[in-house]
């Protein structure tokens, strides 16, 4: 497994969040409101300018149901079932 620097990870995570939000037909305001964060913060995260804490990421995920889990280590997403099923 290759290691990315933190800035690259922020950018990858932000792009993934924006992509999934757009695929779900949500605006930044809709997702930010549902997750209890500001639109400015969400925009900065999506643009790789801010870190997102695990707590805030969990709030995003629990207030918006993407088909795949967002992870910089899984740039194309991972099916939740594949994370829990045995090989």
KAURUR-V314105 format. One line per field, one symbol per residue. ss: DSSP state (a for helix, b for strand, c for the rest). phi: phi as a letter, one per 40 degrees, with the letter a starting at -180 (. if undefined). burial: # if it has 24 or more other C-alpha atoms within 12 Angstrom, else .. A space follows every 50 residues. Layout:
ss = ???
phi = ???
burial = ???
This chain:
ss = cccccaaaaaaaaaaaaaaaaaaccccaaaaaaaacccaaaaaaaacccc cccaaaaaaaaaccccccbbbccbbbbbcaaaaaccc
phi = .cbccdccccccccccccccccccgbcccccccccgbccdcccccccgcb cbccccccccccbabccbccaccbdbgbcdcccbccc
burial = ........#############......#..##..###...########.. ##....#..##..#.#.#####....#..........
